[in-house]
Amino acid sequence: MAIDWDRRTCARRGHVTYAPDEPRLRERLHTDTALGAAWRCLRCGDFTLGEPQGAGPADRAPLVPRGKVLRDVFVLRLLAVERAVRGVFVVLVALAVWRFSNRQDAVRRLFDEYLDVFRPVFRHFHYDLDHSPVVGTVRKTFGYRHDTLVLVALLLLVYALIELVEAVGLWYARRWAEYLTVVATAAFLPLEIYELTEHVSGLKIATLLLNLLAVLYILLAKRLFGLRGGHRAFEEERHGAALLEVREAAAVGARAWSGEA
């Protein structure tokens, strides 16, 4: 079932009405009812009672996101939520690394104690914990210097900050956030591909595909780095949309009235 993005948004945020100075357009966007004057919404095309929210030349009408634009905003906000969740998770990891760096010896002793307890149990199932890759990785971390672990924690916090800034910017559909997302995401793609050569997992593949799709979508839909006409075409599309919305809403009104007639 197709989503009616226009009515869905109007139901949440309310209608947007405008009275253009051009008599022909103004007449088609306005009607009188038993309850008073009504104006056609520039987003969904439905009439709403009351005075228009704005007035002036048609080409000065408010830019009202509709259809494809609303879909783009929805996609950007999904990406924003994903970036926010990832940022919070990385912050927690950074805090864990920092705490571990200050209690490295105590954690090593605790790990060795638990290893001694579980070693006979795993040996019963013919599994040697001393040659386990997981145990080996954990033991390797105990060899890291305190300064190295603190540096890792700081780098993780920087990465988390970038993710959270991206999330806020994408949520409000800021163009600088789109550039930041594309550059930051593309910068980590080689690392993600390298990790796949080391060990393949469904999560890693899904993450790589998600990031690739996000980069391609934002690049093409938002005309970044000169693609599809670049920033000029993007701005012309935005400014031209206001007049187009007034004319389309008026055309909907004309068709509705001719049908009634």
C-alpha positions as CSV (number, residue, x, y, z in Angstrom):
1,M,0.0,0.0,0.0
2,A,1.4,3.4,-1.0
3,I,2.0,5.9,1.7
4,D,0.3,9.3,1.3
5,W,3.2,11.3,2.7
6,D,1.3,14.6,2.3
7,R,-1.8,13.7,4.3
8,R,0.3,11.8,6.8
9,T,2.3,15.0,7.5
10,C,-0.7,17.3,7.6
11,A,-2.3,15.0,10.1
12,R,0.7,15.4,12.4
13,R,1.6,19.1,11.8
14,G,-1.5,20.7,10.4
15,H,-2.3,22.2,7.0
16,V,-0.4,25.0,5.2
17,T,-2.5,27.7,3.5
18,Y,-1.5,30.7,1.4
19,A,-3.4,33.4,-0.5
20,P,-1.6,34.4,-3.7
21,D,-2.0,37.9,-5.0
22,E,-2.7,36.6,-8.5
23,P,-6.6,36.7,-8.8
24,R,-6.8,33.5,-10.9
25,L,-4.8,31.4,-8.5
26,R,-6.4,33.0,-5.4
27,E,-9.9,32.2,-6.7
28,R,-9.0,28.5,-7.2
29,L,-7.5,28.2,-3.8
30,H,-10.4,29.8,-2.0
31,T,-14.0,28.8,-1.4
32,D,-16.9,30.0,0.8
33,T,-18.8,27.5,3.0
34,A,-21.7,27.8,5.4
35,L,-19.1,27.9,8.2
36,G,-16.9,30.6,6.6
37,A,-14.0,30.9,4.2
38,A,-11.8,27.9,3.4
39,W,-8.4,27.7,1.8
40,R,-6.8,24.7,0.0
41,C,-3.7,23.3,1.8
42,L,-0.6,23.6,-0.3
43,R,0.6,20.2,0.9
44,C,-2.3,17.8,0.7
45,G,-4.8,19.8,-1.3
46,D,-7.7,19.5,1.2
47,F,-9.7,22.6,2.1
48,T,-9.4,23.9,5.7
49,L,-11.6,26.5,7.4
50,G,-10.2,29.9,8.5
51,E,-8.0,32.7,7.3
52,P,-4.9,31.8,5.2
53,Q,-1.7,31.5,7.1
54,G,0.1,33.8,4.6
55,A,-0.4,36.0,1.6
56,G,1.6,37.5,-1.2
57,P,3.0,36.8,-4.7
58,A,2.7,33.1,-5.7
59,D,6.5,32.8,-6.1
60,R,6.9,34.0,-2.5
61,A,4.7,31.2,-1.1
62,P,6.2,29.1,1.8
63,L,8.3,26.1,0.7
64,V,6.2,23.2,1.8
65,P,7.8,19.8,1.7
66,R,5.6,17.4,-0.3
67,G,5.7,13.9,-1.7
68,K,9.3,12.9,-2.5
69,V,10.7,15.6,-0.3
70,L,8.7,14.2,2.7
71,R,10.0,10.7,1.8
72,D,13.6,12.0,1.8
73,V,13.1,13.6,5.2
74,F,11.7,10.3,6.5
75,V,14.8,8.4,5.2
76,L,17.2,11.0,6.6
77,R,15.5,10.7,10.0
78,L,15.9,6.9,9.9
79,L,19.6,7.4,9.2
80,A,19.7,10.0,12.1
81,V,18.3,7.4,14.5
82,E,20.8,4.8,13.4
83,R,23.7,7.3,13.8
84,A,22.4,8.3,17.3
85,V,22.1,4.7,18.4
86,R,25.6,4.0,17.1
87,G,27.0,7.1,18.7
88,V,25.6,6.2,22.2
89,F,26.9,2.7,21.8
90,V,30.4,3.9,21.0
91,V,30.3,6.3,23.9
92,L,29.6,3.3,26.2
93,V,32.4,1.4,24.7
94,A,34.8,4.3,25.2
95,L,33.8,4.6,28.8
96,A,34.4,0.8,29.2
97,V,37.9,1.1,27.7
98,W,38.7,4.1,29.9
99,R,37.6,2.3,33.1
100,F,39.5,-0.8,32.0
101,S,42.7,1.2,31.5
102,N,42.5,2.4,35.1
103,R,41.8,-1.1,36.5
104,Q,43.8,-3.3,34.1
105,D,45.6,-5.4,36.8
106,A,42.4,-6.0,38.8
107,V,40.5,-7.1,35.7
108,R,43.4,-9.4,34.6
109,R,43.4,-11.1,38.0
110,L,39.6,-11.5,37.9
111,F,39.7,-12.9,34.4
112,D,42.4,-15.4,35.4
113,E,40.4,-16.5,38.4
114,Y,37.3,-17.2,36.3
115,L,39.4,-18.9,33.7
116,D,40.7,-21.3,36.3
117,V,37.1,-22.1,37.4
118,F,35.8,-22.7,33.9
119,R,38.8,-24.5,32.4
120,P,37.9,-28.0,33.8
121,V,34.3,-27.5,32.7
122,F,35.2,-26.7,29.1
123,R,37.9,-29.4,29.1
124,H,35.1,-31.9,29.9
125,F,33.5,-30.9,26.6
126,H,36.8,-31.2,24.8
127,Y,37.4,-27.4,24.4
128,D,40.7,-25.9,25.4
129,L,40.2,-22.4,26.7
130,D,44.0,-21.7,26.7
131,H,43.9,-22.0,22.9
132,S,40.6,-20.2,22.4
133,P,40.8,-17.2,20.0
134,V,38.4,-15.2,22.3
135,V,40.6,-15.9,25.3
136,G,43.7,-15.0,23.3
137,T,42.2,-11.7,22.2
138,V,41.2,-10.8,25.8
139,R,44.7,-11.6,27.0
140,K,46.2,-9.5,24.3
141,T,44.3,-6.5,25.5
142,F,45.9,-6.9,28.9
143,G,49.3,-6.2,27.3
144,Y,48.2,-2.8,26.1
145,R,49.8,0.2,27.9
146,H,47.6,2.5,29.9
147,D,48.4,5.4,27.6
148,T,47.4,3.4,24.5
149,L,44.0,2.5,26.0
150,V,43.4,6.1,27.0
151,L,44.2,7.1,23.4
152,V,41.8,4.5,22.1
153,A,39.0,5.8,24.4
154,L,39.6,9.3,23.2
155,L,39.5,8.3,19.6
156,L,36.2,6.4,20.2
157,L,34.7,9.5,21.8
158,V,35.7,11.6,18.8
159,Y,34.1,9.0,16.5
160,A,30.9,9.0,18.7
161,L,30.8,12.8,18.7
162,I,30.9,12.8,14.9
163,E,28.0,10.2,14.8
164,L,25.9,12.2,17.2
165,V,26.5,15.5,15.3
166,E,25.5,13.7,12.1
167,A,22.4,12.4,13.8
168,V,21.3,15.9,14.9
169,G,22.0,17.4,11.5
170,L,20.3,14.7,9.5
171,W,17.2,14.9,11.8
172,Y,16.8,18.5,10.8
173,A,17.8,17.9,7.2
174,R,20.8,20.2,7.3
175,R,22.9,20.2,4.1
176,W,26.2,20.4,6.0
177,A,25.2,17.2,7.8
178,E,24.6,15.4,4.5
179,Y,28.1,16.3,3.4
180,L,29.5,15.2,6.8
181,T,27.7,11.9,6.6
182,V,28.9,11.1,3.1
183,V,32.5,12.0,3.9
184,A,32.7,10.3,7.3
185,T,30.9,7.2,6.1
186,A,32.9,6.9,2.9
187,A,36.1,7.3,5.0
188,F,35.3,4.2,7.0
189,L,34.2,2.0,4.1
190,P,37.8,0.7,3.3
191,L,38.1,-0.4,6.9
192,E,34.8,-2.2,6.8
193,I,35.8,-4.0,3.6
194,Y,39.2,-4.9,5.2
195,E,37.4,-6.4,8.2
196,L,35.3,-8.5,5.9
197,T,38.5,-10.0,4.4
198,E,39.5,-10.9,7.9
199,H,36.2,-12.4,9.1
200,V,32.9,-12.5,7.3
201,S,29.7,-12.1,9.3
202,G,26.1,-11.2,8.5
203,L,26.2,-8.1,10.7
204,K,29.4,-6.8,9.0
205,I,27.9,-7.3,5.5
206,A,24.6,-5.6,6.6
207,T,26.5,-2.7,8.0
208,L,28.6,-2.3,4.9
209,L,25.5,-2.4,2.6
210,L,23.6,0.1,4.8
211,N,26.5,2.5,4.7
212,L,27.0,2.1,0.9
213,L,23.3,2.7,0.3
214,A,23.3,5.7,2.6
215,V,26.2,7.3,0.8
216,L,24.7,6.7,-2.7
217,Y,21.2,7.9,-1.7
218,I,22.4,11.1,-0.1
219,L,24.8,11.9,-2.9
220,L,22.2,11.5,-5.6
221,A,19.0,12.7,-3.9
222,K,20.7,15.8,-2.4
223,R,23.0,16.6,-5.5
224,L,26.1,16.7,-3.4
225,F,29.6,17.4,-4.9
226,G,28.2,18.7,-8.2
227,L,26.1,15.6,-9.0
228,R,22.9,16.1,-11.0
229,G,23.6,19.8,-11.3
230,G,25.0,20.3,-7.8
231,H,24.0,23.0,-5.3
232,R,22.6,25.4,-7.9
233,A,20.2,22.8,-9.2
234,F,19.2,21.9,-5.6
235,E,18.5,25.5,-4.7
236,E,16.6,26.1,-7.9
237,E,14.5,23.1,-7.2
238,R,13.8,24.3,-3.7
239,H,12.9,27.9,-4.7
240,G,10.8,26.8,-7.7
241,A,8.9,24.4,-5.6
242,A,6.9,27.1,-3.8
243,L,5.3,28.5,-7.0
244,L,4.8,25.0,-8.3
245,E,2.9,24.0,-5.1
246,V,0.6,27.0,-5.5
247,R,-0.1,26.2,-9.1
248,E,-0.6,22.5,-8.5
249,A,-3.0,23.1,-5.5
250,A,-4.9,25.6,-7.7
251,A,-5.1,23.0,-10.5
252,V,-6.4,20.4,-8.1
253,G,-9.1,22.9,-7.0
254,A,-10.0,23.7,-10.6
255,R,-10.4,20.0,-11.4
256,A,-12.5,19.4,-8.3
257,W,-14.9,22.3,-9.1
258,S,-15.2,21.3,-12.8
259,G,-16.1,17.8,-11.6
260,E,-18.7,19.2,-9.2
261,A,-20.1,21.3,-12.0
